[in-house]
Amino acid sequence: MPYLLPDDISRWPTSKILNVWLCIMTGRLPDEYKTAEPTDRARFFLKIQEQIDRRITQHPGDTQFDDAVRANDTAAIFAGGAPSIPMRHTYEQPAAPPLDVIAHAVDKARRSPCAKSRRGVVIFNTFNNQIVGVGNNHPPGPMACDGSEECRTDCRVRCVHAEAAALREAKLGTDGHRFDLLHVKVNNEGTLVSGGGPSCALCSKEILDSRIKGVWLFERGSLPGNTAFEVGTWRYYSAYDFHAVSCRSSGVHPFPKVAP
């Protein structure tokens, strides 16, 4: 039975909000939270985010927030709030992508007309989480997905991939290094589900050439003692590693990495 997350947290004390928030940002969620439905977790985490933003705005001098930021200042940055101390610290990769970015990607995937596999992609600024490009997989132009066996078999070649659509909209130019790309998959009910690892060399080479910093995937797999991994977990790849794994998966030999 999936764990039911609380619906109203507006009356929670700041200390409890902070404890849950820091657990989210550092990947140390209690086991019962991990058994909740992925979409419920996303909604709950978004509520936590909203409370953090609201309380930072209402109480900018709150020492609890000061203490939390000093304990985990990168969490404050990635939570979208204003840290109480200068942001002059070494970048640390968060345990998961921003929740609002996940929500946008899931929404875009739900709009995919593909009968085989519905995917959504968001490209966002890693400093302020600003979204600059979104896309889903879809037939090009006036063509339509008819759900036939032929359509499903040739979907990979016939359709515009979500990554390509998002890159076209983003128009990154020479600033790709400021951005990450997030890719999600949803089922027929529109629920976020875990997928396989990098597998499309056509998309990965475009991502690498755009100078995007890295890629987030919600992957299935197995880790001893980690029940969250039964339904999926977030994994981050540098753009080069993403392309290299995609090439190997596609039976293609990637170019060797050279110094910048």
Residue, then its C-alpha position, 0 to 999 in steps of 0.5 A: m500500500p503506497y504511503l499517503l503524504p500529508d496534503d496540508i503542511s502550511r501549519w507545520p513548524t519551520s523546524k519540521i519544514l527545514n528537516v524535510w527540505l534538507c532530507i529531500m535535497t540530500g537524498r535522505l528521505p525516510d523509508e515511508y516517504k520512498t514508498a509513496e507514488p512518484t507523482d505524490r512525492a513530486r507534489f509533496f516536494l513542491k509544497i515543501q518548496e513553496q513553504i520554503d520560498r514563502r517563509i524566506t520571504q516573510h522572515p528574511g532574518d529567521t535564524q533557523f534558515d540561517d543555520a540551515v543554509r550554513a549547514n547545507d548552503t547548496a541545498a538552499i541554492f537549489a531549493g530556489g530560495a535566497p540563501s542568507i550567506p553569500m553564494r561563494h561556495t564550491y558547486e555540489q551536484p544535488a541529489a535530484p533535479p528541481l521539482d518545478v522542472i520535473a513537473h514541467a517535463v512531466d506535463k510536456a510528456r503527457r502532451s506527447p501524441c506517441a502511442k508507444s512511449r511518451r517522453g518530455v524534456v526540459i532544458f533549464n539554467t542550473f543557477n536559477n532553474q529558469i526553463v528555456g526549452v521544452g519538448n516532447n516526442h511527436p511526428p513531424g509536421p502534418m504526420a500523425c501517430d496511428g499506433s500501428e505496429e509499423c508506426r511503433t517499430d519505426c517510431r525511433v526514426r520517424c518521430v521528432h525526439a523530445e531532446a531535439a524539440a527542446l534544443r530547437e526551442a532553447k536556442l542556446g548559442t554559446d551559453g550551453h554550459r549554463f544549462d542542464l537537460l532533464h528527460v522523463k517518461v510517463n505511462n498511459e495514465g500520465t504518471l512519471v515512470s522510470g526508464g532505461g539509461p542513455s540509448c539514443a546516440l542521435c540525441s546525445k551528440e546534439i546535446l554534447d555539441s550544444r555544450i549543455k553541462g549534463v543530463w538528468l534521467f529517472e532510471r530503474g535499476s537495483l541498489p542493495g537495501n535501497t527501496a526507492f530504486e525499485v520504482g526509479t531514482w534520479r541519475y545525473y550524467s555529464a554531457y560527454d558521459f551521456h553521449a558515450v553511454s548512448c553510443r555504446s548502447s547503440g553499438v556506436h564507437p564514440f569519439p575519444k575525449v579531447a582537452p578543451 
